Amino acid sequence: MLLFQGGEAEVAVVLDANRITQPYNAQHLYVTMTRGSMKLVVCSSKPMLG
């Protein structure tokens, strides 16, 4: 996730979002979710992240 910090792409994809746990945190998720300039795709088995 943080390897793409400062970069931008047309589409950002978060795979299996509910498995984002340690060592990842809200900052990592924020960086990932703000990289797509046109579209964000979040794949998750649950309707809400938590």
N, C-alpha and C positions, 0 to 999 in steps of 0.2 A: 504494500500500500504506500508506504512512505518513499519508495523508490521513484514514484511518479510525482512527488511533491514539487510544485513549481511548474509542472508540465500541464498541458491541456490536450484533450482529445474531443472529437465530436460526440462520442458515446462513452459513458463510464458504466461498468458492469460490476455489481457487488454479488458475488456468488456465495450462496449459503450464509446469508447475513446473520442468522441466529447463532452461528458458530464463532462469531467474532468475540473472542474472550481474551484473557491474558495471553501473551503480553500486549495485545491490542486494547485500545481504549476509545473513548469518544472522539479524541483528537484524530486518531487514525481513521475512524469512520467518516469524520467530517472531511478530511483530506480526500478520501476516496470519493465521497459523494459530490464534491465540488469540482471534480476534474472534467466532467462532461459539459461541453458548451452547448450541445443541442438536446441531449437525452441522457437520462439516468435510468438504468435497469437494475432493480433489486430483486434477486431470487431468494425466496425464503419459504420454508415449509409452514410458517405461521403468518397470519395476517398482520401482526404487529411485532416490531422489534423490541427487545427488552432485555 
